[in-house]
């Protein structure tokens, strides 16, 4: 994380939030192994006069199973089970 990032956090956030966001960005960079790409993304936001959105960056670089594709599994057709019961094939 650059000194510019810390300075922007420190200027615009209270001390605790600035520290939390800085640590969160370092965590994203370390766990996603994306230091260069993340640094460019942060610099782009700062150049636009905005603080980096830590939550959005976390979602982008560290997607969870829930944020990935949702899988829909239809329920089984119970009619086929009922036919087994009435046919006497189940004990």
BAFI-3210 file (N, C-alpha, C; in Angstrom, 3 decimals, decimal comma, padded with zeros to 6 digits):
// residues 91
n [1|2|3|4|5|6|7|8|9|10|11|12|13|14|15|16|17|18|19|20|21|22|23|24|25|26|27|28|29|30|31|32|33|34|35|36|37|38|39|40|41|42|43|44|45|46|47|48|49|50|51|52|53|54|55|56|57|58|59|60|61|62|63|64|65|66|67|68|69|70|71|72|73|74|75|76|77|78|79|80|81|82|83|84|85|86|87|88|89|90|91]
n.u [000,855|000,521|001,978|000,332|-002,182|-002,541|-002,450|-004,752|-006,757|-006,278|-006,807|-009,534|-011,010|-011,888|-009,379|-009,417|-011,007|-009,492|-007,185|-008,325|-009,245|-006,835|-005,410|-007,165|-006,888|-004,210|-004,446|-006,099|-004,365|-002,297|-003,572|-004,847|-002,792|-002,177|-000,823|000,245|-001,858|-003,959|-002,836|-002,746|-005,494|-006,314|-004,839|-006,071|-008,619|-007,942|-006,858|-009,163|-010,206|-011,461|-011,896|-010,625|-012,942|-013,189|-014,751|-015,844|-013,481|-012,554|-014,589|-014,154|-011,480|-011,239|-013,349|-016,106|-017,600|-020,324|-020,567|-019,885|-021,092|-024,504|-026,038|-028,709|-030,656|-033,101|-035,957|-036,457|-038,580|-041,296|-043,318|-042,342|-041,289|-043,577|-044,874|-043,275|-043,828|-046,557|-046,424|-045,403|-042,735|-041,055|-039,909]
n.v [-001,168|002,174|005,279|007,334|006,149|005,520|008,131|009,269|007,698|008,388|011,121|011,223|009,434|008,256|007,461|004,696|003,437|004,036|002,538|-000,060|-000,307|-000,056|-002,304|-004,266|-003,998|-004,761|-007,405|-008,463|-008,189|-009,927|-012,458|-012,922|-012,797|-010,588|-008,160|-006,161|-005,682|-004,979|-002,696|-000,975|-000,696|000,564|002,953|004,041|004,658|006,566|008,527|009,404|010,794|009,408|007,242|003,911|001,250|-000,935|-003,204|-003,864|-004,411|-006,591|-008,436|-008,694|-009,647|-011,698|-013,756|-015,378|-018,629|-018,180|-015,816|-016,596|-018,364|-019,150|-022,205|-024,121|-026,670|-028,780|-030,063|-033,592|-035,688|-036,673|-038,359|-040,677|-042,048|-042,516|-044,307|-046,547|-047,294|-047,956|-050,055|-052,106|-052,688|-051,638|-052,159]
n.w [000,000|-000,845|000,294|-000,430|-000,458|002,244|003,247|002,093|003,291|005,981|005,912|005,299|006,823|010,149|012,616|013,449|011,437|009,194|009,712|009,750|007,091|005,673|006,591|005,688|002,901|002,623|003,461|001,434|-000,768|-000,001|000,389|-002,065|-003,779|-005,486|-005,746|-007,548|-009,415|-007,707|-006,537|-008,744|-009,211|-006,845|-007,062|-009,338|-008,335|-006,384|-008,053|-009,232|-007,217|-005,225|-002,397|-002,220|-002,576|-000,220|000,363|-002,159|-003,546|-002,074|-002,657|-005,383|-005,655|-003,790|-004,056|-002,550|-002,029|-002,052|-003,519|-005,994|-008,865|-008,477|-007,726|-008,724|-007,580|-008,531|-006,724|-006,037|-008,060|-006,469|-007,157|-008,387|-006,194|-004,700|-006,412|-006,125|-003,507|-003,608|-005,364|-003,959|-003,919|-002,071|001,226]
ca.u [000,000|001,353|001,788|-000,824|-003,387|-002,678|-002,755|-006,164|-007,548|-006,083|-007,459|-010,982|-011,643|-011,345|-008,168|-009,680|-011,460|-008,347|-006,352|-009,049|-009,242|-005,466|-005,106|-007,994|-006,254|-003,005|-004,919|-006,530|-003,164|-001,543|-004,320|-005,186|-001,542|-002,514|-000,304|000,373|-003,180|-004,689|-002,228|-003,225|-006,913|-006,377|-004,347|-007,113|-009,656|-007,385|-006,738|-010,519|-010,600|-012,285|-011,231|-010,930|-014,044|-012,556|-015,688|-015,902|-012,198|-012,535|-015,479|-013,540|-010,239|-011,393|-014,756|-016,482|-018,446|-021,647|-020,559|-019,714|-022,338|-025,495|-026,447|-030,070|-030,923|-034,541|-036,307|-036,756|-039,983|-041,769|-044,260|-041,672|-041,182|-044,924|-045,178|-042,558|-044,554|-047,808|-046,159|-044,961|-041,304|-040,349|-040,247]
ca.v [000,000|003,369|006,345|008,103|005,450|005,760|009,550|009,474|007,097|009,167|012,420|011,147|008,501|008,322|006,653|003,257|002,975|004,128|001,361|-001,261|-000,381|-000,305|-003,713|-005,075|-003,991|-005,601|-008,790|-008,841|-008,322|-011,122|-013,703|-013,112|-012,722|-009,665|-006,872|-005,168|-005,365|-004,267|-001,364|-000,160|-000,414|001,574|004,223|004,567|005,272|007,780|009,521|009,925|011,527|008,542|006,189|002,586|000,548|-002,151|-004,334|-004,231|-005,023|-007,915|-009,285|-008,927|-010,412|-012,852|-014,168|-016,521|-019,588|-017,578|-014,773|-017,225|-018,793|-019,866|-023,466|-024,471|-028,104|-028,968|-031,167|-034,826|-035,961|-037,616|-039,296|-041,963|-042,728|-042,993|-045,499|-047,697|-047,691|-048,622|-051,294|-053,121|-052,964|-051,138|-052,889]
ca.w [000,000|-000,978|001,279|-000,889|-000,009|003,684|003,467|001,744|004,374|007,193|005,736|005,101|007,750|011,506|012,744|013,485|010,128|008,288|009,986|009,305|005,627|005,229|006,873|004,786|001,583|002,711|003,530|000,079|-001,595|000,399|000,176|-003,478|-004,532|-006,575|-005,280|-008,618|-009,965|-006,659|-006,399|-009,869|-008,993|-005,773|-007,619|-010,231|-007,502|-005,777|-009,129|-009,464|-006,025|-004,373|-001,636|-002,736|-001,918|000,302|000,229|-003,574|-003,899|-001,450|-003,450|-006,691|-005,608|-002,901|-004,088|-001,730|-002,732|-002,231|-004,533|-007,285|-009,493|-007,684|-008,324|-008,355|-007,712|-008,370|-005,822|-006,779|-008,367|-005,448|-007,756|-008,621|-004,903|-004,360|-007,227|-005,521|-002,288|-003,972|-006,115|-003,025|-004,099|-000,887|002,463]
c.u [000,896|001,070|000,598|-002,136|-003,605|-003,064|-004,215|-007,067|-007,484|-006,784|-008,986|-011,724|-011,122|-010,196|-008,410|-010,111|-010,334|-007,442|-007,028|-008,980|-007,847|-005,087|-005,910|-007,386|-004,983|-003,373|-005,357|-005,314|-002,412|-002,288|-004,635|-003,951|-001,706|-001,984|-000,300|-000,986|-003,989|-004,146|-002,690|-004,691|-007,088|-005,940|-005,368|-008,207|-009,161|-007,247|-008,098|-011,036|-011,477|-011,396|-011,556|-012,048|-013,522|-013,463|-015,749|-014,608|-012,079|-013,402|-014,868|-012,350|-010,311|-012,845|-014,983|-017,335|-019,821|-021,657|-020,280|-021,069|-023,236|-025,911|-027,831|-030,275|-032,409|-034,823|-036,632|-038,258|-040,467|-042,755|-043,610|-041,498|-042,542|-045,282|-044,449|-043,318|-045,819|-047,582|-045,717|-043,493|-040,497|-040,805|-040,000]
c.v [001,224|004,367|007,205|007,458|005,701|007,211|009,851|008,894|007,978|010,526|012,324|010,232|008,737|007,314|005,156|002,719|003,023|002,914|000,086|-001,402|-000,664|-001,765|-004,623|-005,133|-004,838|-007,079|-009,291|-009,099|-009,606|-012,405|-013,966|-013,090|-011,819|-008,259|-005,823|-004,739|-004,558|-002,846|-000,443|000,235|000,666|002,933|004,859|005,273|006,570|008,891|010,148|010,715|010,733|007,595|004,848|001,949|-000,820|-003,363|-004,799|-004,909|-006,424|-008,886|-009,636|-009,879|-011,660|-013,317|-015,387|-017,457|-018,993|-016,537|-015,333|-017,723|-019,567|-021,123|-023,800|-025,957|-028,314|-030,130|-032,425|-034,953|-037,046|-038,633|-040,669|-042,740|-043,288|-044,228|-046,717|-048,211|-048,465|-049,918|-052,426|-053,454|-052,449|-051,915|-052,035]
c.w [000,000|000,140|000,884|-000,424|001,472|003,957|003,162|002,821|005,624|007,104|005,783|006,076|009,161|011,601|012,719|012,131|009,111|008,467|009,488|007,788|005,081|005,437|005,955|003,390|001,565|002,754|002,153|-000,805|-001,276|000,056|-001,288|-004,371|-005,756|-006,290|-006,387|-009,163|-008,959|-006,493|-007,528|-009,675|-007,915|-006,306|-008,556|-009,435|-006,881|-006,820|-009,457|-008,253|-005,084|-003,579|-002,280|-001,908|-001,484|000,120|-001,223|-004,017|-003,294|-002,263|-004,798|-006,616|-004,729|-002,904|-003,204|-002,559|-002,991|-003,332|-005,918|-007,761|-008,526|-008,438|-007,810|-008,616|-007,487|-007,419|-006,641|-007,028|-007,409|-006,003|-007,966|-007,317|-004,480|-005,156|-006,687|-004,296|-002,653|-004,727|-005,192|-003,141|-002,919|000,331|003,645]
res [x|x|x|x|x|x|x|x|x|x|x|x|x|x|x|x|x|x|x|x|x|x|x|x|x|x|x|x|x|x|x|x|x|x|x|x|x|x|x|x|x|x|x|x|x|x|x|x|x|x|x|x|x|x|x|x|x|x|x|x|x|x|x|x|x|x|x|x|x|x|x|x|x|x|x|x|x|x|x|x|x|x|x|x|x|x|x|x|x|x|x]
***
